[in-house]
Every structure is written in structure tokens, then in C-alpha cells.
Amino acid sequence: MHLYKTIKGNILQHKEKYYLLPADWDFVINRDKLQAYLLVFMLTAETLDGGTAKTAIRDHLLPPIGSQELWAAGVTYLRSRDARMEESEDSGAADCYQRVYEAERPELFFKSLPHRVSGQGGTIHIRKDSIWNVPEPELVLYINAAGDIQAYTIGNDVSSRSIEGENPLYLPQAKVYERSAALGPGLYVPEGPIPADTAIDMKIFRGSELMYEGTTAIDRMKRSLTELAGWLYKETDFETGCFLMTGTCLIPANEFTLQVGDVVEIGISGIGKLRNVVAIK
């Protein structure tokens, strides 16, 4: 089943039926056994006309986040390690990414407050003071206040590789700025953990030209999803839960950088597709 946050209200889709959810997004999602709660909720919930619901989901989507923080994990795939070692070679910091990849402790960093997150169809920004900017397609976990993974969505962790490559201590400036993250289209709430062979694909268009296309599967990730969630919650509480990006394995060639007007499409099987247009603040 899928949950969508829209201007017209919160909508639950189960198979071909649609239901109106309570207005408080945090109240709905921050639960133990979220799917079981939603199945019970459907028994007495107000149903929505399919056409009306589909229009709201198509035209009026908001990012599927309430008061939660958005965090991210880095260097969880071998390709990500290699890319960050390449970009940091001149600064002499390449070895730190190899160490993180092999270490017990993962790299976790704060990515965004909810008001800076873009949703389906919205703009993502690239920094004016960066000459090398890329999208990073990622599986995103929704973890409830108790630390349990309850749902999944698609994320775009837009990154300024020229800034991060200059010095690893510049990571917050390379990662955290207005509209540097996108989530959507909604939350996918399966009965159990998402399959390990779940595919992630990304396409980047410049006008009518396909600039990049790639596909991978989350089973190429070095760390487990529960491991990443456990480290995030080890010493930090999240009253309404938290979203966690889990890292990327799809990285365009080093000579590529995003330009204003580019369109980034990220798809994850079972979840849907997230589409965003590149802009500058």
C-alpha cells in the first residue's frame, strides 16, 4: 500500500481503492506496525472516488514528510566510495573514504529540515558556488520513534562534488542547502522488509537528450538497512520518527555536472518514480 501527502489531504491507496487519512501526517505514520494499523483503519475510513484521488496524487503532491528530520548515510556502496576517493584525491583526503567503507561505524550526516525538502515535480537546486553538481538516487527509510523501519520512499541527495572534494570538512556545505533534497512520490508501506533485489534506476534529461541512465539493486549495499537505522538511533531520539537516505550507487561520469533545466527521474520498483527539475536559488 502507498500513502500520499497532497494539498487536498492525506490519501491511502490499497490496490485500486483510495481512503482519506486523518489530517495529521505525523499521527498517521509514527506507529508500530504501520501496515497493520492502516489495514484496520480501512474498515471504517472514508473512501474516495478513484478519479478524484488520482487527480490529487498526480497534480497536488507534497513531499511525504511532516515534522521529521532527513538524515543520510554515505559510502554504503563500493561505487560511492570510489567516486568520493576520486573527487578528494587532490586534497589528500581520499583515504578517509576507504576507512569509512571498511569501518564498523557508518557515515551518517544530517541532510535537511522538512521545509527545505522538495517533492514530486518540484525543483532541486544546485549551488552557484559549485562547478560540479550531481544527483544521488537513494532508497529512503521512514523509521518511527521507536527506531523501527515502517515505510520507504525515493530520495535525491543532490550534492556539490567540487565543494566536498576540496575538503571533507566542507561536507555540510556540499550537502545541506535549500532544495538540496527531494522525497517522493509517497510512502510505500509493505507487509515486510523491502526485497533485497529491489531495483533503483535514474535517468537525467537535458532537453530531449538522455544524458545519463543507470540501474542498480539495493543488495549491492555493504550495510543492512536495519544496521543503518540502529546507528542513527543509537544516541539520538526522534519524537515523530526520522527519514534516512541509505546511499547511492549510481553516479554519472566525472565530466558530467547538472545544469539548470535538467530533469532527473528516479524510479524504485514497488515505490514509484520521483521527477524533479534543476534550478538555482
Contacts in CASP RR format, 6 or more apart in sequence:
PFRMAT RR
TARGET T0000
AUTHOR 0000-0000-0000
METHOD contacts of the structure
MODEL  1
MHLYKTIKGNILQHKEKYYLLPADWDFVINRDKLQAYLLVFMLTAETLDG
GTAKTAIRDHLLPPIGSQELWAAGVTYLRSRDARMEESEDSGAADCYQRV
YEAERPELFFKSLPHRVSGQGGTIHIRKDSIWNVPEPELVLYINAAGDIQ
AYTIGNDVSSRSIEGENPLYLPQAKVYERSAALGPGLYVPEGPIPADTAI
DMKIFRGSELMYEGTTAIDRMKRSLTELAGWLYKETDFETGCFLMTGTCL
IPANEFTLQVGDVVEIGISGIGKLRNVVAIK
1 12 0 8 1.000
1 13 0 8 1.000
1 14 0 8 1.000
1 15 0 8 1.000
1 35 0 8 1.000
1 38 0 8 1.000
1 188 0 8 1.000
1 189 0 8 1.000
1 190 0 8 1.000
2 12 0 8 1.000
2 13 0 8 1.000
2 186 0 8 1.000
2 187 0 8 1.000
2 188 0 8 1.000
2 189 0 8 1.000
2 271 0 8 1.000
3 10 0 8 1.000
3 11 0 8 1.000
3 12 0 8 1.000
3 13 0 8 1.000
3 21 0 8 1.000
3 28 0 8 1.000
3 29 0 8 1.000
3 38 0 8 1.000
3 64 0 8 1.000
3 151 0 8 1.000
3 186 0 8 1.000
3 187 0 8 1.000
3 189 0 8 1.000
4 10 0 8 1.000
4 11 0 8 1.000
4 12 0 8 1.000
4 13 0 8 1.000
4 56 0 8 1.000
4 57 0 8 1.000
4 61 0 8 1.000
4 64 0 8 1.000
4 185 0 8 1.000
4 186 0 8 1.000
4 187 0 8 1.000
5 25 0 8 1.000
5 61 0 8 1.000
5 62 0 8 1.000
5 63 0 8 1.000
5 64 0 8 1.000
5 65 0 8 1.000
5 66 0 8 1.000
5 186 0 8 1.000
6 56 0 8 1.000
6 57 0 8 1.000
6 60 0 8 1.000
6 61 0 8 1.000
6 62 0 8 1.000
7 56 0 8 1.000
7 60 0 8 1.000
7 62 0 8 1.000
8 56 0 8 1.000
8 60 0 8 1.000
9 20 0 8 1.000
9 21 0 8 1.000
9 23 0 8 1.000
9 56 0 8 1.000
10 20 0 8 1.000
10 21 0 8 1.000
10 22 0 8 1.000
10 23 0 8 1.000
10 25 0 8 1.000
10 28 0 8 1.000
11 18 0 8 1.000
11 19 0 8 1.000
11 20 0 8 1.000
11 21 0 8 1.000
11 48 0 8 1.000
11 53 0 8 1.000
11 56 0 8 1.000
11 57 0 8 1.000
12 18 0 8 1.000
12 19 0 8 1.000
12 20 0 8 1.000
12 21 0 8 1.000
12 38 0 8 1.000
12 41 0 8 1.000
12 42 0 8 1.000
12 45 0 8 1.000
13 19 0 8 1.000
13 53 0 8 1.000
13 57 0 8 1.000
14 38 0 8 1.000
14 39 0 8 1.000
14 42 0 8 1.000
17 42 0 8 1.000
17 47 0 8 1.000
18 47 0 8 1.000
18 48 0 8 1.000
18 49 0 8 1.000
18 50 0 8 1.000
18 53 0 8 1.000
18 54 0 8 1.000
19 41 0 8 1.000
19 42 0 8 1.000
19 45 0 8 1.000
19 46 0 8 1.000
19 47 0 8 1.000
19 48 0 8 1.000
20 45 0 8 1.000
20 46 0 8 1.000
20 47 0 8 1.000
20 48 0 8 1.000
21 28 0 8 1.000
21 41 0 8 1.000
21 45 0 8 1.000
22 28 0 8 1.000
25 64 0 8 1.000
25 65 0 8 1.000
25 66 0 8 1.000
26 66 0 8 1.000
26 67 0 8 1.000
26 68 0 8 1.000
26 240 0 8 1.000
29 142 0 8 1.000
29 144 0 8 1.000
29 150 0 8 1.000
29 151 0 8 1.000
29 187 0 8 1.000
30 144 0 8 1.000
30 145 0 8 1.000
30 240 0 8 1.000
30 241 0 8 1.000
31 37 0 8 1.000
31 144 0 8 1.000
31 150 0 8 1.000
32 144 0 8 1.000
32 146 0 8 1.000
32 148 0 8 1.000
33 150 0 8 1.000
34 144 0 8 1.000
34 150 0 8 1.000
34 151 0 8 1.000
34 189 0 8 1.000
35 150 0 8 1.000
35 189 0 8 1.000
35 190 0 8 1.000
35 191 0 8 1.000
35 192 0 8 1.000
38 189 0 8 1.000
57 185 0 8 1.000
61 119 0 8 1.000
61 120 0 8 1.000
61 121 0 8 1.000
61 184 0 8 1.000
61 185 0 8 1.000
61 186 0 8 1.000
62 119 0 8 1.000
63 114 0 8 1.000
63 117 0 8 1.000
63 118 0 8 1.000
63 119 0 8 1.000
63 120 0 8 1.000
63 182 0 8 1.000
63 183 0 8 1.000
63 184 0 8 1.000
64 153 0 8 1.000
64 183 0 8 1.000
64 184 0 8 1.000
64 185 0 8 1.000
64 186 0 8 1.000
64 187 0 8 1.000
65 114 0 8 1.000
65 117 0 8 1.000
65 183 0 8 1.000
65 243 0 8 1.000
66 114 0 8 1.000
66 240 0 8 1.000
67 114 0 8 1.000
67 240 0 8 1.000
68 114 0 8 1.000
68 142 0 8 1.000
68 238 0 8 1.000
68 240 0 8 1.000
68 241 0 8 1.000
68 242 0 8 1.000
68 243 0 8 1.000
69 110 0 8 1.000
69 112 0 8 1.000
69 113 0 8 1.000
69 114 0 8 1.000
69 238 0 8 1.000
69 242 0 8 1.000
69 243 0 8 1.000
70 110 0 8 1.000
70 111 0 8 1.000
70 112 0 8 1.000
70 113 0 8 1.000
70 114 0 8 1.000
70 117 0 8 1.000
70 140 0 8 1.000
70 181 0 8 1.000
70 183 0 8 1.000
70 242 0 8 1.000
70 243 0 8 1.000
70 244 0 8 1.000
70 245 0 8 1.000
71 108 0 8 1.000
71 109 0 8 1.000
71 110 0 8 1.000
71 111 0 8 1.000
71 232 0 8 1.000
71 242 0 8 1.000
71 243 0 8 1.000
71 244 0 8 1.000
71 245 0 8 1.000
72 108 0 8 1.000
72 109 0 8 1.000
72 110 0 8 1.000
72 111 0 8 1.000
72 138 0 8 1.000
72 157 0 8 1.000
72 175 0 8 1.000
72 244 0 8 1.000
72 245 0 8 1.000
72 247 0 8 1.000
73 106 0 8 1.000
73 107 0 8 1.000
73 108 0 8 1.000
73 223 0 8 1.000
73 228 0 8 1.000
73 244 0 8 1.000
73 245 0 8 1.000
73 246 0 8 1.000
73 247 0 8 1.000
74 80 0 8 1.000
74 100 0 8 1.000
74 106 0 8 1.000
74 107 0 8 1.000
74 108 0 8 1.000
74 109 0 8 1.000
74 247 0 8 1.000
75 81 0 8 1.000
75 84 0 8 1.000
75 97 0 8 1.000
75 100 0 8 1.000
75 101 0 8 1.000
75 106 0 8 1.000
75 107 0 8 1.000
76 106 0 8 1.000
76 221 0 8 1.000
76 222 0 8 1.000
76 223 0 8 1.000
76 228 0 8 1.000
76 246 0 8 1.000
76 247 0 8 1.000
77 216 0 8 1.000
77 220 0 8 1.000
77 221 0 8 1.000
77 222 0 8 1.000
77 247 0 8 1.000
77 248 0 8 1.000
77 249 0 8 1.000
78 101 0 8 1.000
78 220 0 8 1.000
78 222 0 8 1.000
78 249 0 8 1.000
79 248 0 8 1.000
79 249 0 8 1.000
79 250 0 8 1.000
79 251 0 8 1.000
80 247 0 8 1.000
80 248 0 8 1.000
80 249 0 8 1.000
80 251 0 8 1.000
81 97 0 8 1.000
81 98 0 8 1.000
81 100 0 8 1.000
81 101 0 8 1.000
83 161 0 8 1.000
83 251 0 8 1.000
84 94 0 8 1.000
84 97 0 8 1.000
84 164 0 8 1.000
84 165 0 8 1.000
85 94 0 8 1.000
85 95 0 8 1.000
85 97 0 8 1.000
85 98 0 8 1.000
86 94 0 8 1.000
86 254 0 8 1.000
87 132 0 8 1.000
87 161 0 8 1.000
87 162 0 8 1.000
87 164 0 8 1.000
87 165 0 8 1.000
87 254 0 8 1.000
88 94 0 8 1.000
88 96 0 8 1.000
88 97 0 8 1.000
88 164 0 8 1.000
88 165 0 8 1.000
88 168 0 8 1.000
90 165 0 8 1.000
91 165 0 8 1.000
91 166 0 8 1.000
91 167 0 8 1.000
91 168 0 8 1.000
93 165 0 8 1.000
93 167 0 8 1.000
93 168 0 8 1.000
96 168 0 8 1.000
100 106 0 8 1.000
100 107 0 8 1.000
101 222 0 8 1.000
105 231 0 8 1.000
106 223 0 8 1.000
106 227 0 8 1.000
106 228 0 8 1.000
106 231 0 8 1.000
108 228 0 8 1.000
108 231 0 8 1.000
108 232 0 8 1.000
108 244 0 8 1.000
109 171 0 8 1.000
109 172 0 8 1.000
109 175 0 8 1.000
110 172 0 8 1.000
110 176 0 8 1.000
111 157 0 8 1.000
111 175 0 8 1.000
111 176 0 8 1.000
111 180 0 8 1.000
111 181 0 8 1.000
111 245 0 8 1.000
112 176 0 8 1.000
112 180 0 8 1.000
112 181 0 8 1.000
116 177 0 8 1.000
116 178 0 8 1.000
116 179 0 8 1.000
116 180 0 8 1.000
116 181 0 8 1.000
117 179 0 8 1.000
117 181 0 8 1.000
117 182 0 8 1.000
117 183 0 8 1.000
118 124 0 8 1.000
118 179 0 8 1.000
118 181 0 8 1.000
118 182 0 8 1.000
118 183 0 8 1.000
118 276 0 8 1.000
119 182 0 8 1.000
119 183 0 8 1.000
119 184 0 8 1.000
119 185 0 8 1.000
119 274 0 8 1.000
119 276 0 8 1.000
120 182 0 8 1.000
120 184 0 8 1.000
120 185 0 8 1.000
120 186 0 8 1.000
120 274 0 8 1.000
120 275 0 8 1.000
120 276 0 8 1.000
121 275 0 8 1.000
121 276 0 8 1.000
121 277 0 8 1.000
122 182 0 8 1.000
122 276 0 8 1.000
122 277 0 8 1.000
123 179 0 8 1.000
123 276 0 8 1.000
123 277 0 8 1.000
123 278 0 8 1.000
123 279 0 8 1.000
124 135 0 8 1.000
124 156 0 8 1.000
124 158 0 8 1.000
124 179 0 8 1.000
124 180 0 8 1.000
124 181 0 8 1.000
124 182 0 8 1.000
124 264 0 8 1.000
124 276 0 8 1.000
124 277 0 8 1.000
124 278 0 8 1.000
124 279 0 8 1.000
125 158 0 8 1.000
125 177 0 8 1.000
125 178 0 8 1.000
125 179 0 8 1.000
125 180 0 8 1.000
125 278 0 8 1.000
125 279 0 8 1.000
125 280 0 8 1.000
125 281 0 8 1.000
126 133 0 8 1.000
126 158 0 8 1.000
126 160 0 8 1.000
126 258 0 8 1.000
126 260 0 8 1.000
126 278 0 8 1.000
126 279 0 8 1.000
126 280 0 8 1.000
127 133 0 8 1.000
127 160 0 8 1.000
127 163 0 8 1.000
127 173 0 8 1.000
127 177 0 8 1.000
128 280 0 8 1.000
128 281 0 8 1.000
129 163 0 8 1.000
130 160 0 8 1.000
130 161 0 8 1.000
130 162 0 8 1.000
130 163 0 8 1.000
130 174 0 8 1.000
131 162 0 8 1.000
131 257 0 8 1.000
132 160 0 8 1.000
132 161 0 8 1.000
132 162 0 8 1.000
132 257 0 8 1.000
133 158 0 8 1.000
133 159 0 8 1.000
133 160 0 8 1.000
133 161 0 8 1.000
133 162 0 8 1.000
133 257 0 8 1.000
133 258 0 8 1.000
134 158 0 8 1.000
134 159 0 8 1.000
134 161 0 8 1.000
134 251 0 8 1.000
134 252 0 8 1.000
134 256 0 8 1.000
134 257 0 8 1.000
134 258 0 8 1.000
135 156 0 8 1.000
135 157 0 8 1.000
135 158 0 8 1.000
135 159 0 8 1.000
135 202 0 8 1.000
135 204 0 8 1.000
135 258 0 8 1.000
135 264 0 8 1.000
135 266 0 8 1.000
136 156 0 8 1.000
136 157 0 8 1.000
136 158 0 8 1.000
136 159 0 8 1.000
136 247 0 8 1.000
136 248 0 8 1.000
136 250 0 8 1.000
136 251 0 8 1.000
137 154 0 8 1.000
137 155 0 8 1.000
137 156 0 8 1.000
137 200 0 8 1.000
137 201 0 8 1.000
137 202 0 8 1.000
137 248 0 8 1.000
137 250 0 8 1.000
137 266 0 8 1.000
137 267 0 8 1.000
138 154 0 8 1.000
138 155 0 8 1.000
138 156 0 8 1.000
138 157 0 8 1.000
138 200 0 8 1.000
138 245 0 8 1.000
138 246 0 8 1.000
138 247 0 8 1.000
138 248 0 8 1.000
139 152 0 8 1.000
139 154 0 8 1.000
139 155 0 8 1.000
139 194 0 8 1.000
139 198 0 8 1.000
139 200 0 8 1.000
139 218 0 8 1.000
139 225 0 8 1.000
139 245 0 8 1.000
139 246 0 8 1.000
139 247 0 8 1.000
139 268 0 8 1.000
140 152 0 8 1.000
140 153 0 8 1.000
140 154 0 8 1.000
140 155 0 8 1.000
140 183 0 8 1.000
140 243 0 8 1.000
140 244 0 8 1.000
140 245 0 8 1.000
140 246 0 8 1.000
141 149 0 8 1.000
141 151 0 8 1.000
141 152 0 8 1.000
141 225 0 8 1.000
141 228 0 8 1.000
141 229 0 8 1.000
141 243 0 8 1.000
141 244 0 8 1.000
141 246 0 8 1.000
142 149 0 8 1.000
142 150 0 8 1.000
142 151 0 8 1.000
142 152 0 8 1.000
142 153 0 8 1.000
142 187 0 8 1.000
142 241 0 8 1.000
142 242 0 8 1.000
142 243 0 8 1.000
143 149 0 8 1.000
143 150 0 8 1.000
143 229 0 8 1.000
143 232 0 8 1.000
143 233 0 8 1.000
143 238 0 8 1.000
143 241 0 8 1.000
143 242 0 8 1.000
143 243 0 8 1.000
143 244 0 8 1.000
144 150 0 8 1.000
144 241 0 8 1.000
145 237 0 8 1.000
145 238 0 8 1.000
145 239 0 8 1.000
145 240 0 8 1.000
145 241 0 8 1.000
147 229 0 8 1.000
147 230 0 8 1.000
147 233 0 8 1.000
147 238 0 8 1.000
147 241 0 8 1.000
148 229 0 8 1.000
149 193 0 8 1.000
149 225 0 8 1.000
149 226 0 8 1.000
149 229 0 8 1.000
150 189 0 8 1.000
151 187 0 8 1.000
151 188 0 8 1.000
151 189 0 8 1.000
152 187 0 8 1.000
152 188 0 8 1.000
152 190 0 8 1.000
152 194 0 8 1.000
152 268 0 8 1.000
152 271 0 8 1.000
153 183 0 8 1.000
153 184 0 8 1.000
153 185 0 8 1.000
153 186 0 8 1.000
153 187 0 8 1.000
153 188 0 8 1.000
153 243 0 8 1.000
153 271 0 8 1.000
154 183 0 8 1.000
154 184 0 8 1.000
154 185 0 8 1.000
154 266 0 8 1.000
154 267 0 8 1.000
154 268 0 8 1.000
154 271 0 8 1.000
154 272 0 8 1.000
154 273 0 8 1.000
154 274 0 8 1.000
155 181 0 8 1.000
155 182 0 8 1.000
155 183 0 8 1.000
155 184 0 8 1.000
155 245 0 8 1.000
155 266 0 8 1.000
155 274 0 8 1.000
156 181 0 8 1.000
156 182 0 8 1.000
156 264 0 8 1.000
156 266 0 8 1.000
156 274 0 8 1.000
156 276 0 8 1.000
157 175 0 8 1.000
157 180 0 8 1.000
157 181 0 8 1.000
157 245 0 8 1.000
157 247 0 8 1.000
157 248 0 8 1.000
158 179 0 8 1.000
158 180 0 8 1.000
158 181 0 8 1.000
158 182 0 8 1.000
158 258 0 8 1.000
159 174 0 8 1.000
159 175 0 8 1.000
159 180 0 8 1.000
160 173 0 8 1.000
160 174 0 8 1.000
160 175 0 8 1.000
161 174 0 8 1.000
163 170 0 8 1.000
163 173 0 8 1.000
163 174 0 8 1.000
164 170 0 8 1.000
164 171 0 8 1.000
164 174 0 8 1.000
164 175 0 8 1.000
165 174 0 8 1.000
177 281 0 8 1.000
178 281 0 8 1.000
179 279 0 8 1.000
179 281 0 8 1.000
181 245 0 8 1.000
182 274 0 8 1.000
182 276 0 8 1.000
183 243 0 8 1.000
183 274 0 8 1.000
184 274 0 8 1.000
185 271 0 8 1.000
185 272 0 8 1.000
185 273 0 8 1.000
185 274 0 8 1.000
186 271 0 8 1.000
188 194 0 8 1.000
188 270 0 8 1.000
188 271 0 8 1.000
188 272 0 8 1.000
193 225 0 8 1.000
194 218 0 8 1.000
194 225 0 8 1.000
196 217 0 8 1.000
196 218 0 8 1.000
196 219 0 8 1.000
197 217 0 8 1.000
197 218 0 8 1.000
197 219 0 8 1.000
198 217 0 8 1.000
198 218 0 8 1.000
198 268 0 8 1.000
198 269 0 8 1.000
198 270 0 8 1.000
199 215 0 8 1.000
199 216 0 8 1.000
199 217 0 8 1.000
199 268 0 8 1.000
199 269 0 8 1.000
200 215 0 8 1.000
200 216 0 8 1.000
200 217 0 8 1.000
200 218 0 8 1.000
200 249 0 8 1.000
200 250 0 8 1.000
200 266 0 8 1.000
200 267 0 8 1.000
200 268 0 8 1.000
201 213 0 8 1.000
201 214 0 8 1.000
201 215 0 8 1.000
201 216 0 8 1.000
201 250 0 8 1.000
201 266 0 8 1.000
201 267 0 8 1.000
201 268 0 8 1.000
202 212 0 8 1.000
202 213 0 8 1.000
202 214 0 8 1.000
202 215 0 8 1.000
202 250 0 8 1.000
202 264 0 8 1.000
202 265 0 8 1.000
202 266 0 8 1.000
202 267 0 8 1.000
203 210 0 8 1.000
203 212 0 8 1.000
203 213 0 8 1.000
203 214 0 8 1.000
203 264 0 8 1.000
203 265 0 8 1.000
204 210 0 8 1.000
204 211 0 8 1.000
204 212 0 8 1.000
204 213 0 8 1.000
204 252 0 8 1.000
204 256 0 8 1.000
204 258 0 8 1.000
204 262 0 8 1.000
204 263 0 8 1.000
204 264 0 8 1.000
204 265 0 8 1.000
205 211 0 8 1.000
205 262 0 8 1.000
205 263 0 8 1.000
205 265 0 8 1.000
206 259 0 8 1.000
206 261 0 8 1.000
206 262 0 8 1.000
206 263 0 8 1.000
207 261 0 8 1.000
207 263 0 8 1.000
211 252 0 8 1.000
211 256 0 8 1.000
211 262 0 8 1.000
212 252 0 8 1.000
212 253 0 8 1.000
212 256 0 8 1.000
214 250 0 8 1.000
215 250 0 8 1.000
216 249 0 8 1.000
216 250 0 8 1.000
218 225 0 8 1.000
218 246 0 8 1.000
220 249 0 8 1.000
221 246 0 8 1.000
221 247 0 8 1.000
221 249 0 8 1.000
225 246 0 8 1.000
228 244 0 8 1.000
228 246 0 8 1.000
229 244 0 8 1.000
232 242 0 8 1.000
232 244 0 8 1.000
233 242 0 8 1.000
258 264 0 8 1.000
258 278 0 8 1.000
259 278 0 8 1.000
260 278 0 8 1.000
260 279 0 8 1.000
260 280 0 8 1.000
261 277 0 8 1.000
261 278 0 8 1.000
261 279 0 8 1.000
262 277 0 8 1.000
262 278 0 8 1.000
263 275 0 8 1.000
263 276 0 8 1.000
263 277 0 8 1.000
263 278 0 8 1.000
264 275 0 8 1.000
264 276 0 8 1.000
264 277 0 8 1.000
264 278 0 8 1.000
265 273 0 8 1.000
265 274 0 8 1.000
265 275 0 8 1.000
266 273 0 8 1.000
266 274 0 8 1.000
266 275 0 8 1.000
267 273 0 8 1.000
267 274 0 8 1.000
END
